[in-house]
Amino acid sequence: MLKRLRLKDFKSFVDEEVTLAPLTLLVGANASGKSNFLDALRFLHATNFDLGMAEILNGEERAGPDAWPGIRGRAPEAARVGTSCFTIESTWLVPHPDELPESRDFRPGGKRVNVTHGITCRTGPHPRLDAESMTKGDGDPLFKTGGVSGNRIEVPWKPMQPSRSENASSMLLDADRTLLWTILGSITSASPQVPEQVSAYATGLATALRLISVLDIRPEVMRGYGRRGTTLGVDGSNVSGVLAQLCDEPEAKRGFVDWLAEFCAPEITDLDFVEIKELGDVMAMFVEKGGKRISARSLSDGTLRFLGILLALRTAEPGTVILMEEVDTGLHPTRVRLLVEYLETVTREREIQVIATTHSPVILQWLSPEALRSSLVFGRVPEHEGTLVRRLGDLPHFDEVAQHKGIDELFTTGWMEMAL
């Protein structure tokens, strides 16, 4: 889970630092910096790939649906206007090295440890790594890069537990790659140059970064047949196949029917599936009160979006950080309560995190007091350069004003942005 994020000279941010909760909603006017905030997390996710700095920022040259598209605005617009480098510092709750299996999966309920990662990237004329560091929660440094010479960067290792096989040393590495990726490569090659403890904590951090997922539900790709045994796409594709497999368990099926019964009008009373055995294809059928059967082809966009979010969070690996833009798009205000209830329940019970933008005061009205205070408000004010971001609970007199006027009035009158 992401616990803290500091952005320095990244896009519209001068130097902002915030803490994050399991469910963190991002609110603020258009062009206030919410999407830039998510772009920083997408950048961190890409540092876990075998990509150079230019590819992380600009995207891969190869074509195909799996190609990394880069960051919005690419390298020329990644650093704040007037600067040529940016720093992203993040603190993560990651698996303890003793708890991390070879598969690099989070074990639910396992031991966790805080790790802070910092990375500074120069954006031009050729993107490169300027500095990178990793520190344990107790402040013990695991690594910190030294100087840069041309396209090479020095890494002085500090032995954590000095022994004959682990002495202080340094390496010169390609500044085109993140040090985190280089360490992961050294693990597979059994390089003796990287201290064992550094490798162990780097693996935990890399696991957390790998599990960042950008969810972009698109109803138009959810209406076709699906296949059992195939995962749900980040766009919601294969919804019928995933739903069919989950509904093989009666308790899980009952849970989905209950959520849909509250969401839909007319009421859904059962789920059924039409399967083409020869092809392995399956189509979800939604049984309404009275017996009418409706296929996924005919469901409304709002129902499919709600169902896609339910399934994405239900099937996400423990430790996943799910990013969403406009989480309540297509939902009627009377149904937003169900979405909020599900988001708070699933993040609490499944060890996943949701960070999502919204422009709706209704969604804030249904948040628990804790989740409301943990929401982040973004704004641009004339007397301050760049985006400002604060927790709602940290705004002056927030609790008293919200109780007196109501969160919807604070939202629609712009009080939250003015309170920055």
Secondary structure, 3 states (H helix, E strand, C coil): CEEEEEEECECCCCEEEEECCCEEEEEECCCCCHHHHHHHHHHHHHCCCCCCHHHHHHCCCCCCCCCCCCCCCCHHHCECCCCCEEEEEEEEEEECHHHCCCCCCCCCCCCEEEEEEEEEEECCCCCEEEEEEEEECCCCEEEECCCEECCEEEEEECCCCCECCECCEEEEEECCCCHHHHHHHHHHCCCCCCCHHHHHHHHHHHHHHHCEEEECCCHHHCCCCEECCCCCCCCCCCHHHHHHHHCCCHHHHHHHHHHHHHHCCCCEEEEEEEEECCCCEEEEEEEECCCCEEEHHHCCHHHHHHHHHHHHHHHCCCCCEEEECCCCCCCCHHHHHHHHHHHHHHHHHHCCEEEEECCCHHHHHCCCHHHHHHCEEEECCCCCCCCEEEEHHHCCCHHHHHHHHCHHHHHHCCHHHHCC
